[in-house]
């Protein structure tokens, strides 16, 4: 009887721990653009920032944050 209870508890413990590994939080890396110059405040600047980050710096994307162009790694 005790072995059966121990087995059931171990099974549920393993199931609970394995389900926690399935949840992975992906943290994005952000860094200032090395190619963008000027103040990044409007839509054309945001588009240029994104373009320079993707094509020029070979990163995922870019956007204006606090008047600076920030690329996402």
N, CA, C and O atoms as CSV, one atom per row, in Angstrom:
chain,resi,resn,atom,element,x,y,z
A,1,UNK,N,N,0.819,-1.195,0.000
A,1,UNK,CA,C,0.000,0.000,0.000
A,1,UNK,C,C,0.863,1.259,0.000
A,1,UNK,O,O,0.589,2.205,-0.738
A,2,UNK,N,N,1.917,1.267,0.838
A,2,UNK,CA,C,2.788,2.435,0.928
A,2,UNK,C,C,3.548,2.647,-0.381
A,2,UNK,O,O,3.758,3.788,-0.791
A,3,UNK,N,N,3.962,1.565,-1.041
A,3,UNK,CA,C,4.669,1.694,-2.311
A,3,UNK,C,C,3.777,2.292,-3.383
A,3,UNK,O,O,4.224,3.091,-4.206
A,4,UNK,N,N,2.523,1.901,-3.367
A,4,UNK,CA,C,1.578,2.415,-4.357
A,4,UNK,C,C,1.370,3.916,-4.151
A,4,UNK,O,O,1.333,4.670,-5.124
A,5,UNK,N,N,1.235,4.353,-2.915
A,5,UNK,CA,C,1.066,5.769,-2.605
A,5,UNK,C,C,2.317,6.551,-3.000
A,5,UNK,O,O,2.226,7.635,-3.578
A,6,UNK,N,N,3.483,5.993,-2.685
A,6,UNK,CA,C,4.741,6.635,-3.038
A,6,UNK,C,C,4.883,6.754,-4.552
A,6,UNK,O,O,5.333,7.786,-5.051
A,7,UNK,N,N,4.506,5.718,-5.282
A,7,UNK,CA,C,4.572,5.723,-6.737
A,7,UNK,C,C,3.657,6.809,-7.309
A,7,UNK,O,O,4.061,7.551,-8.204
A,8,UNK,N,N,2.440,6.903,-6.800
A,8,UNK,CA,C,1.487,7.911,-7.278
A,8,UNK,C,C,2.006,9.318,-6.996
A,8,UNK,O,O,1.908,10.190,-7.859
A,9,UNK,N,N,2.554,9.555,-5.810
A,9,UNK,CA,C,3.109,10.865,-5.468
A,9,UNK,C,C,4.289,11.223,-6.372
A,9,UNK,O,O,4.396,12.360,-6.831
A,10,UNK,N,N,5.164,10.269,-6.626
A,10,UNK,CA,C,6.304,10.509,-7.514
A,10,UNK,C,C,5.832,10.810,-8.933
A,10,UNK,O,O,6.389,11.678,-9.605
A,11,UNK,N,N,4.821,10.102,-9.381
A,11,UNK,CA,C,4.281,10.330,-10.721
A,11,UNK,C,C,3.756,11.759,-10.850
A,11,UNK,O,O,4.066,12.441,-11.827
A,12,UNK,N,N,2.973,12.217,-9.889
A,12,UNK,CA,C,2.427,13.566,-9.942
A,12,UNK,C,C,3.523,14.627,-9.797
A,12,UNK,O,O,3.438,15.691,-10.410
A,13,UNK,N,N,4.532,14.347,-9.003
A,13,UNK,CA,C,5.639,15.276,-8.854
A,13,UNK,C,C,6.403,15.424,-10.170
A,13,UNK,O,O,6.733,16.539,-10.575
A,14,UNK,N,N,6.679,14.320,-10.827
A,14,UNK,CA,C,7.375,14.355,-12.113
A,14,UNK,C,C,6.523,15.057,-13.159
A,14,UNK,O,O,7.040,15.845,-13.950
A,15,UNK,N,N,5.238,14.784,-13.174
A,15,UNK,CA,C,4.343,15.440,-14.129
A,15,UNK,C,C,4.302,16.950,-13.906
A,15,UNK,O,O,4.303,17.719,-14.867
A,16,UNK,N,N,4.266,17.375,-12.651
A,16,UNK,CA,C,4.218,18.812,-12.338
A,16,UNK,C,C,5.523,19.493,-12.736
A,16,UNK,O,O,5.499,20.590,-13.295
A,17,UNK,N,N,6.649,18.867,-12.461
A,17,UNK,CA,C,7.942,19.467,-12.799
A,17,UNK,C,C,8.170,19.515,-14.302
A,17,UNK,O,O,8.725,20.490,-14.810
A,18,UNK,N,N,7.755,18.493,-15.014
A,18,UNK,CA,C,7.968,18.487,-16.459
A,18,UNK,C,C,7.087,19.517,-17.153
A,18,UNK,O,O,7.480,20.054,-18.189
A,19,UNK,N,N,5.919,19.804,-16.615
A,19,UNK,CA,C,5.062,20.808,-17.235
A,19,UNK,C,C,5.619,22.210,-17.015
A,19,UNK,O,O,5.354,23.100,-17.823
A,20,UNK,N,N,6.378,22.433,-15.954
A,20,UNK,CA,C,6.985,23.735,-15.703
A,20,UNK,C,C,8.109,24.028,-16.683
A,20,UNK,O,O,8.349,25.191,-17.008
A,21,UNK,N,N,8.797,23.012,-17.158
A,21,UNK,CA,C,9.873,23.219,-18.118
A,21,UNK,C,C,9.334,23.639,-19.470
A,21,UNK,O,O,10.057,24.264,-20.246
A,22,UNK,N,N,8.104,23.319,-19.773
A,22,UNK,CA,C,7.503,23.677,-21.044
A,22,UNK,C,C,7.243,25.164,-21.168
A,22,UNK,O,O,7.114,25.670,-22.283
A,23,UNK,N,N,7.162,25.871,-20.068
A,23,UNK,CA,C,6.916,27.305,-20.091
A,23,UNK,C,C,8.266,28.011,-20.075
A,23,UNK,O,O,8.986,27.985,-19.077
A,24,UNK,N,N,8.591,28.640,-21.193
A,24,UNK,CA,C,9.869,29.325,-21.311
A,24,UNK,C,C,9.597,30.782,-21.639
A,24,UNK,O,O,8.892,31.095,-22.598
A,25,UNK,N,N,10.154,31.653,-20.846
A,25,UNK,CA,C,10.003,33.081,-21.093
A,25,UNK,C,C,11.183,33.542,-21.935
A,25,UNK,O,O,12.341,33.379,-21.552
A,26,UNK,N,N,10.869,34.119,-23.083
A,26,UNK,CA,C,11.904,34.611,-23.963
A,26,UNK,C,C,12.123,36.090,-23.680
A,26,UNK,O,O,11.202,36.900,-23.782
A,27,UNK,N,N,13.336,36.422,-23.331
A,27,UNK,CA,C,13.667,37.816,-23.087
A,27,UNK,C,C,14.333,38.377,-24.322
A,27,UNK,O,O,15.259,37.775,-24.865
A,28,UNK,N,N,13.864,39.529,-24.765
A,28,UNK,CA,C,14.435,40.153,-25.935
A,28,UNK,C,C,15.652,40.982,-25.557
A,28,UNK,O,O,15.708,41.602,-24.495
A,29,UNK,N,N,16.593,40.971,-26.433
A,29,UNK,CA,C,17.788,41.779,-26.278
A,29,UNK,C,C,17.562,43.082,-27.036
A,29,UNK,O,O,17.145,43.053,-28.194
A,30,UNK,N,N,17.823,44.198,-26.418
A,30,UNK,CA,C,17.687,45.496,-27.073
A,30,UNK,C,C,19.001,46.249,-26.960
A,30,UNK,O,O,19.672,46.209,-25.928
A,31,UNK,N,N,19.363,46.950,-28.061
A,31,UNK,CA,C,20.561,47.775,-28.025
A,31,UNK,C,C,20.374,48.966,-28.947
A,31,UNK,O,O,19.647,48.873,-29.936
A,32,UNK,N,N,21.011,50.073,-28.642
A,32,UNK,CA,C,20.898,51.253,-29.499
A,32,UNK,C,C,21.471,50.973,-30.887
A,32,UNK,O,O,22.453,50.244,-31.026
A,33,UNK,N,N,20.855,51.552,-31.898
A,33,UNK,CA,C,21.333,51.376,-33.263
A,33,UNK,C,C,22.662,52.081,-33.453
A,33,UNK,O,O,22.857,53.203,-32.986
A,34,UNK,N,N,23.574,51.411,-34.143
A,34,UNK,CA,C,24.870,52.001,-34.460
A,34,UNK,C,C,24.800,52.817,-35.750
A,34,UNK,O,O,25.686,53.630,-36.015
A,35,UNK,N,N,23.747,52.607,-36.559
A,35,UNK,CA,C,23.655,53.261,-37.859
A,35,UNK,C,C,22.711,54.453,-37.892
A,35,UNK,O,O,22.882,55.344,-38.724
A,36,UNK,N,N,21.730,54.492,-37.019
A,36,UNK,CA,C,20.738,55.569,-37.028
A,36,UNK,C,C,21.334,56.834,-36.425
A,36,UNK,O,O,21.971,56.800,-35.372
A,37,UNK,N,N,21.115,57.954,-37.115
A,37,UNK,CA,C,21.582,59.231,-36.561
A,37,UNK,C,C,20.397,60.188,-36.508
A,37,UNK,O,O,19.507,60.132,-37.357
A,38,UNK,N,N,20.391,61.046,-35.530
A,38,UNK,CA,C,19.313,62.006,-35.379
A,38,UNK,C,C,18.357,61.601,-34.276
A,38,UNK,O,O,18.602,60.675,-33.503
A,39,UNK,N,N,17.246,62.344,-34.237
A,39,UNK,CA,C,16.226,62.103,-33.220
A,39,UNK,C,C,15.151,61.197,-33.813
A,39,UNK,O,O,14.692,61.427,-34.932
A,40,UNK,N,N,14.764,60.206,-33.093
A,40,UNK,CA,C,13.784,59.219,-33.547
A,40,UNK,C,C,12.448,59.517,-32.872
A,40,UNK,O,O,12.195,59.061,-31.757
A,41,UNK,N,N,11.584,60.292,-33.560
A,41,UNK,CA,C,10.332,60.695,-32.919
A,41,UNK,C,C,9.081,60.452,-33.752
A,41,UNK,O,O,8.007,60.252,-33.183
A,42,UNK,N,N,9.180,60.462,-35.084
A,42,UNK,CA,C,7.965,60.355,-35.893
A,42,UNK,C,C,7.922,59.042,-36.677
A,42,UNK,O,O,8.837,58.222,-36.596
A,43,UNK,N,N,6.833,58.861,-37.439
A,43,UNK,CA,C,6.634,57.604,-38.160
A,43,UNK,C,C,7.732,57.327,-39.195
A,43,UNK,O,O,8.232,56.204,-39.255
A,44,UNK,N,N,8.128,58.331,-40.023
A,44,UNK,CA,C,9.224,58.045,-40.973
A,44,UNK,C,C,10.526,57.658,-40.265
A,44,UNK,O,O,11.250,56.781,-40.738
A,45,UNK,N,N,10.821,58.294,-39.157
A,45,UNK,CA,C,12.037,57.946,-38.406
A,45,UNK,C,C,11.922,56.539,-37.833
A,45,UNK,O,O,12.904,55.797,-37.803
A,46,UNK,N,N,10.733,56.173,-37.380
A,46,UNK,CA,C,10.509,54.830,-36.838
A,46,UNK,C,C,10.711,53.782,-37.933
A,46,UNK,O,O,11.298,52.727,-37.691
A,47,UNK,N,N,10.220,54.079,-39.136
A,47,UNK,CA,C,10.377,53.152,-40.254
A,47,UNK,C,C,11.850,53.033,-40.660
A,47,UNK,O,O,12.332,51.938,-40.948
A,48,UNK,N,N,12.561,54.168,-40.682
A,48,UNK,CA,C,13.975,54.149,-41.015
A,48,UNK,C,C,14.767,53.376,-39.953
A,48,UNK,O,O,15.684,52.623,-40.278
A,49,UNK,N,N,14.406,53.570,-38.705
A,49,UNK,CA,C,15.053,52.846,-37.611
A,49,UNK,C,C,14.881,51.339,-37.796
A,49,UNK,O,O,15.845,50.581,-37.691
A,50,UNK,N,N,13.661,50.915,-38.068
A,50,UNK,CA,C,13.383,49.492,-38.277
A,50,UNK,C,C,14.184,48.953,-39.458
A,50,UNK,O,O,14.764,47.870,-39.379
A,51,UNK,N,N,14.214,49.710,-40.547
A,51,UNK,CA,C,14.938,49.290,-41.747
A,51,UNK,C,C,16.437,49.144,-41.468
A,51,UNK,O,O,17.047,48.143,-41.845
A,52,UNK,N,N,17.024,50.139,-40.811
A,52,UNK,CA,C,18.452,50.091,-40.518
A,52,UNK,C,C,18.810,48.938,-39.581
A,52,UNK,O,O,19.850,48.298,-39.739
A,53,UNK,N,N,17.946,48.683,-38.616
A,53,UNK,CA,C,18.205,47.564,-37.696
A,53,UNK,C,C,18.128,46.229,-38.414
A,53,UNK,O,O,18.969,45.354,-38.208
A,54,UNK,N,N,17.106,46.074,-39.268
A,54,UNK,CA,C,16.931,44.794,-39.958
A,54,UNK,C,C,17.957,44.591,-41.068
A,54,UNK,O,O,18.629,43.561,-41.105
A,55,UNK,N,N,18.083,45.552,-41.964
A,55,UNK,CA,C,18.947,45.382,-43.136
A,55,UNK,C,C,20.406,45.742,-42.860
A,55,UNK,O,O,21.316,45.023,-43.273
A,56,UNK,N,N,20.621,46.843,-42.171
A,56,UNK,CA,C,21.990,47.300,-41.950
A,56,UNK,C,C,22.713,46.557,-40.844
A,56,UNK,O,O,23.892,46.228,-40.969
A,57,UNK,N,N,21.997,46.293,-39.760
A,57,UNK,CA,C,22.635,45.653,-38.605
A,57,UNK,C,C,22.282,44.174,-38.473
A,57,UNK,O,O,22.760,43.500,-37.561
A,58,UNK,N,N,21.449,43.668,-39.380
A,58,UNK,CA,C,21.065,42.242,-39.423
A,58,UNK,C,C,20.439,41.761,-38.119
A,58,UNK,O,O,20.718,40.657,-37.653
A,59,UNK,N,N,19.580,42.614,-37.528
A,59,UNK,CA,C,18.887,42.249,-36.293
A,59,UNK,C,C,17.402,42.040,-36.595
A,59,UNK,O,O,16.980,42.191,-37.742
A,60,UNK,N,N,16.609,41.696,-35.586
A,60,UNK,CA,C,15.206,41.346,-35.813
A,60,UNK,C,C,14.334,42.528,-36.214
A,60,UNK,O,O,13.557,42.426,-37.163
A,61,UNK,N,N,14.451,43.646,-35.504
A,61,UNK,CA,C,13.622,44.815,-35.788
A,61,UNK,C,C,14.186,46.018,-35.052
A,61,UNK,O,O,15.184,45.925,-34.336
A,62,UNK,N,N,13.523,47.145,-35.246
A,62,UNK,CA,C,13.931,48.356,-34.551
A,62,UNK,C,C,12.747,49.285,-34.389
A,62,UNK,O,O,11.798,49.234,-35.171
A,63,UNK,N,N,12.801,50.135,-33.372
A,63,UNK,CA,C,11.737,51.107,-33.146
A,63,UNK,C,C,12.264,52.257,-32.299
A,63,UNK,O,O,13.293,52.151,-31.632
A,64,UNK,N,N,11.514,53.370,-32.350
A,64,UNK,CA,C,11.889,54.549,-31.585
A,64,UNK,C,C,11.454,54.387,-30.130
A,64,UNK,O,O,10.299,54.076,-29.839
A,65,UNK,N,N,12.405,54.606,-29.230
A,65,UNK,CA,C,12.117,54.579,-27.791
A,65,UNK,C,C,12.898,55.702,-27.136
A,65,UNK,O,O,14.122,55.761,-27.253
A,66,UNK,N,N,12.208,56.582,-26.455
A,66,UNK,CA,C,12.846,57.719,-25.783
A,66,UNK,C,C,13.712,58.540,-26.745
A,66,UNK,O,O,14.824,58.946,-26.411
A,67,UNK,N,N,13.177,58.771,-27.939
A,67,UNK,CA,C,13.823,59.588,-28.986
A,67,UNK,C,C,15.093,58.967,-29.540
A,67,UNK,O,O,15.884,59.654,-30.186
A,68,UNK,N,N,15.303,57.667,-29.298
A,68,UNK,CA,C,16.470,56.946,-29.817
A,68,UNK,C,C,16.008,55.721,-30.576
A,68,UNK,O,O,14.969,55.139,-30.265
A,69,UNK,N,N,16.773,55.339,-31.558
A,69,UNK,CA,C,16.491,54.118,-32.321
A,69,UNK,C,C,17.069,52.933,-31.547
A,69,UNK,O,O,18.262,52.894,-31.247
A,70,UNK,N,N,16.209,51.977,-31.234
A,70,UNK,CA,C,16.612,50.803,-30.462
A,70,UNK,C,C,16.332,49.563,-31.301
A,70,UNK,O,O,15.219,49.368,-31.789
A,71,UNK,N,N,17.347,48.732,-31.461
A,71,UNK,CA,C,17.225,47.490,-32.230
A,71,UNK,C,C,16.948,46.318,-31.291
A,71,UNK,O,O,17.425,46.274,-30.157
A,72,UNK,N,N,16.163,45.371,-31.801
A,72,UNK,CA,C,15.871,44.133,-31.065
A,72,UNK,C,C,16.744,43.036,-31.642
A,72,UNK,O,O,16.707,42.770,-32.844
A,73,UNK,N,N,17.537,42.392,-30.776
A,73,UNK,CA,C,18.463,41.331,-31.198
A,73,UNK,C,C,17.717,40.042,-31.504
A,73,UNK,O,O,18.335,39.044,-31.873
